[in-house]
Amino acid sequence: ALRLKILEQCKALAEQGLGAYSFPEEFGGKNSPAGTTVIFEALAMGNLSLLIKFGVQFGLFGGAVYSLGTAYHHETYLEALGSMKLAGCFAMTETGHGSNVRDLETTATYNHENGTLVINSPTITAGKEYIGNALHSKMAAVFCQLIVGEENHGIHAVLVPLRDVNHQELPGITVKDNGYKMGLNGVDNGRIWFDNVEVPVANLLNKYGRIDENGQYASPIENPSKRFFTMLGALVGGRVSVAMGSNTAAKKALDIAINYALKRRQFKTLSQETETLILDYPTHQERLFPLLAKSYVLSFALERMREKFAASMHSDDKREVEALAAGLKSYASWHATHTIQECREACGGKGYLAENELADLKADTDIFTTFEGDNHVLLQLVAKSILTDFKQEFNDGGYSAIVRHLFKRVNSEYIEKNPFSARNTDASHLLDVEFHLQALRYREQKLLFSLSDRMRSFLKKRMNPNDIFLRTQTHMVSLAMANIERYILECSNDYISKIDHSPEKEALLTLQNVFALDAIYRDRGWFLENDYLSGEKSKAIRKVLAKTYRDIRPHAGLFVKAFGIPEVLRNAEIVKRDQNVVI
């Protein structure tokens, strides 16, 4: 019943023109990929099953047809799928290969005699796994190894019909329901296998690889590796949207927890007439206010990413946006998971009740950390991008690039060994954005230099590249996380610095200070190990944070109100009525 309700709601959104929003106007759209991410972000305030159903149909299936297809596919399918007259799914992940898309087992073998592609799942583990919309779809965008003649040309996408007009599975198609999940049970996830299913060669989404009338394969991108990453880069909108939706879910949890903490009282001293509001307890502030600050500054970085994503839509080179989306999707989805759990605990037993929405938020967003790419795998993509840019700087810059590199290292060593900086505990220094930026930039640069040095050392020892990767994998993840936090702080500072002096600007600066100092303090072990902080400075940061939490406390209700969550979507009972029950 829930699945059918979500299906009807998704159709209703399509009827309003929201499904086709990113498509050109001739296909019923608004030609606004960025607008689609705004729709996704807004939907995250409501039922998350609808959010995912919408994303699969229009973002993934529609995005594959639009971004990987050509004029024939656009004219044939876009209007129908945008209005949801054609329900489809995005069949990439396999049981045996999740994050490793390059080695998917499903094959599409070209038959020149009748001009068809034969789609086949050679093993049980080649079955497409956890495919959203699998039970409601009439068609799938299937990612498979394209074989022409005796040559495998790597991963391509092919449109494969799944069901007839009566919604019965077509010959050679097997679909099984994944069943109940931890959350998102309004989404019909399923497994799909193909037993030598023939489709016309025209069903190949051929923007980056086509088969001509002579049966010869051709591609505008000759390098197979570059072609593979270009095709995946064309689908980066999914990660952009998940990052946006993750932060929205975190904001909704904070709205519930902070508003409850402004009503809920617990314990009093002999001198008090009433019990203390739980938000007045420093432990409560220490738990919730850093997460509140993170949601704010993360919003600025996500907005920057949205702008870059929109600007990249007319370019085949999406490397910067792909790395940015991979990093912020990881950071934002982990932020959502952590925030929702902390907010649940901060609401005590009331947070465990389904009527207070946190249970659904927790269950429905938990998958965000592993779909659209497992976060740990995505962070390695970010690190590889940083290393590639680092190497490219030397290749392109020659002698001047070496000089710049040496200058950075000397400057970093100076900062590291500067006793005054490491021991400065003055509050004005600790609240100075230049100190925050310098600290996060230093951490990133230090991790990059040490990682590149380690890799260079292993190469000199003629170590196998795969062994080098395994030896440095955790180092790469640390570098990626440092890169993301530095980027978030820079985006926030760029945004706030342009605001005229006002109470609003001061409020945002306070939140930015909390984000930066919390990031430094959480990683104080690393900063202490590298002599960037003294023990006394670390203690001073903790004290300044506690003072800043007290500054936030009078405005906490206004901070969550500014998230702009419509009243119709604020349905947690603990913030709708007074609570007198002591838990």
Sequence and secondary structure as in RCSB ss.txt:
>XXXX:A:sequence
ALRLKILEQCKALAEQGLGAYSFPEEFGGKNSPAGTTVIFEALAMGNLSLLIKFGVQFGLFGGAVYSLGTAYHHE
TYLEALGSMKLAGCFAMTETGHGSNVRDLETTATYNHENGTLVINSPTITAGKEYIGNALHSKMAAVFCQLIVGE
ENHGIHAVLVPLRDVNHQELPGITVKDNGYKMGLNGVDNGRIWFDNVEVPVANLLNKYGRIDENGQYASPIENPS
KRFFTMLGALVGGRVSVAMGSNTAAKKALDIAINYALKRRQFKTLSQETETLILDYPTHQERLFPLLAKSYVLSF
ALERMREKFAASMHSDDKREVEALAAGLKSYASWHATHTIQECREACGGKGYLAENELADLKADTDIFTTFEGDN
HVLLQLVAKSILTDFKQEFNDGGYSAIVRHLFKRVNSEYIEKNPFSARNTDASHLLDVEFHLQALRYREQKLLFS
LSDRMRSFLKKRMNPNDIFLRTQTHMVSLAMANIERYILECSNDYISKIDHSPEKEALLTLQNVFALDAIYRDRG
WFLENDYLSGEKSKAIRKVLAKTYRDIRPHAGLFVKAFGIPEVLRNAEIVKRDQNVVI
>XXXX:A:secstr
 HHHHHHHHHHHHHHTT TTTTS GGGT  S HHHHHHHHHHHTTS HHHHHHHIIIIIIIHHHHHHH  HHHII
IIIHHHHTTSS EEEE  BSS SS GGG   EEEEETTTTEEEEE  SGGGSEEEETTTTT SEEEEEEEEEETT
EEEEEEEEEEE B TT  B TTEEEEE    SS TTS  EEEEESSEEEEGGGB  SS EE TTS EE S  SHH
HHHHHHHHTTTHHHHHHHHHHHHHHHHHHHHHHHHHTT B    TT SS  BGGGSHHHHHHHHHHHHHHHHHHH
HHHHHHHHHHHHTT S  HHHHHHHHHHHHHHHHHHHHHHHHHHHHTGGGGGSGGGSHHHHHHHHGGGGTTTS H
HHHHHHHHHHHHHHHHHHHHHHHHHHHHHHHHHHHHHHHHHH HHHHH   HHHHT HHHHHHHHHHHHHHHHHH
HHHHHHHHHHTT  HHHHHHHHHHHHHHHHHHHHHHHHHHHHHHHHHTS SSHHHHHHHHHHHHHHHHHHHHTHH
HHHHTTSS HHHHHHHHHHHHHHHHHHGGGHHHHHHTT   GGG   GGGTS      
